[in-house]
Amino acid sequence: MATIKLTNVIKRFNDIETIHGVNLDLKDGEFVVFVGPSGCGKSTLLRLIAGLEDITEGSLEINDVNMNNVAPADRGVAMVFQSYALYPHMTVEENMSFGLRMNGVAPEKIKEQVANAANILQLNELLDRKPKQLSGGQRQRVAIGRAIVRQPEVFLFDEPLSNLDAELRVDMRIQIAQLHNRLKSTMIYVTHDQVEAMTLADKIVVLRAGNVEQVGSPLELYHNPSNEFVAGFIGSPKMNFLAASVTSIDADNMATIAVAGQSVQLPVDTNKVSVNSQIKLGVRPEHITEDTDAADFTLNLDIDVAEHLGGLTYLYGQYDNEKLTIEVNGGNLTRHGENITVGIKKQDCYLFNAQGESIIQRPVPKR
């Protein structure tokens, strides 16, 4: 297990800067997920930690030891890539033990470590098979097993589930979570899938264009996003946004918000917003209700598409040129083309100023 600290880390490829002064403190035994859209720099940041790319400026420390000039093999890290990268002519056992054999580890020790990893990943019955005889999920488990036998201080996962189908992704996600619970190792996991981030992480690092937008627990990011980008990225389906404006602010920092031709009062950070400011009001799909009597303001929508999934139904419509998604009970029978009225409670609202900064704080549920 290990602590990891990145201080003002910058990465340039020739004159192009792709990572812009990243600062992170990762605790011993944490499961940390780097998440963000394609091209945001999450895989590059992982490769900097692994030593597969050189840090241009700043420092990387593992267990308080500077790793900037330490070779990848000497950093105590093991990486699981998106591609399985198994040797096709070797058995599962030979693939898992290859790195140890190359490093001159004693045969008895190799056998012990491979057996331990095979037991953890339920590969005992597959040790004599070759990769072509395995399913995608089994191959990925072998790739993870190859990392486990090295007994690293840090596990690095670079989108390891993206080559699997939907059902296998869910199964492997559970297995990776169980692996972390069992090994208690520090793990860093890269994905563009925020569902994976929410379900696996102790700590999520949201990246955009080489910058860290926010760091926190899944619930912290879900309930208190620091800006509009994080709010729209964390949560599935994504948050809805409505155009709004601030018409007045009283002495207690309570603002009157004009939205959808109605008014609602909410507390705001007066350092980030002023009277007559144009803002965005956010609300998550599950917080838009059909119970309009309990709502603080309402919307009238024409439904473009209704997705009936059994346990849930998603309704897609538009209000004032803004696309809205509503999550309702699976028994809802609304069809496309219908007009419905829905309500929103003020305690379910998020507010963002013109710069995209959050201007309202909401409580995070306690365990």
C-alpha positions, 0 to 999 in steps of 0.5 A: 500500500502507498500514499501518492502526492502530485505537486504542480505536475505539468506535462508537455508534448513539445510545445503542447501542454496537456496537464496543467499544474495538477495537485493531488494527495491520495491516501494509503489504501484509497480507491481513486478514480480519474474520470472525465471526457475523452481527451481530458488527460486522465490516461496521461496522468496515470502514465505519469504516475506509472513512469511511462511518460516523463513529468515536465515540471512538478513532482510525484512522490510515492510513500514520500519518495520522489519518483520523477527519475525512478524507472517504472519497474522500480516504482512499486506499481503495476498497471492493467491496460485497456487491452489484455496484452496476453501472450497467445502462446502461453497458458494463463499460469505462464502469462501471470508468472512471466514478469516474475520469471524475468525478474529471477524470482524463485520458482517456489515463490512464483508458484505461491504468488500465482496460486494466491492470485488465481484463488483471489480471481477464481482462475484456478480451473483456467491455469492450463488454458491459453488466451484464445480459450478464454472469454473477455472477462476471463482474459481481463481477470488474467491481466489483473492477476498478472498485476497481483502476482507482482505484489505492487504497492499501487495498482493502476487501471487504464479503462480495463472494462471498455472492451467488455459487453455491458453485462460483463462490465457490471460483473467485472466492476463488482469483482474489482471492488471486491479485489480492493476490499480484499487487498486494501491496496492503493488503486487508481482507476481511469474511466470515462464512465461516471457510473463506474466512478460512482460505484467504485471510488472512495475518491473521484478526481474529475478532469477537464482539458488537463485540469482538475475540476473537483476532488471528493467522495462520490456523494460529495461530488453528486450533492455539492458539485463545485461547478456546472461541468461537474454537475453535468458530468456526475450523475446518470442521466445527467443534470438538467439546466434551465435559464434563470436570473436573480431579481433580488437579494435580501440581507440574509443572502436569500435570492429571488430567482426568476425561472420558467416565469415563476419565482423561488427563493434560495440562499446564494453566495453573494461573492459569486452573484449579484442582482440581475445576473443571468444564471443556470438552475440545475435539477437532477432527473430524479428530482422532477416530480409529477406531484405538482402540489408539493412543488415550488414551481412547475414546467409544462413539457411536450414529451419527445421520447419515452423510454420504458425500462421496467423499473424506471421510465425516462421521459425526454422533452424540451422547455424553452429550447433546453432539453430535459430528462425526467426519471419517473416510476416504471409504471408511468404510461406517458407516451411520446407526443403527450403534454405533461406538467411536472414540478420542482422543489426548491431544495432540489435546485442547484444554481450556477453563475455565468462562469459556471461556478456553484453559488449554492451549497447543499447538505451531503447525506450522512451515513 
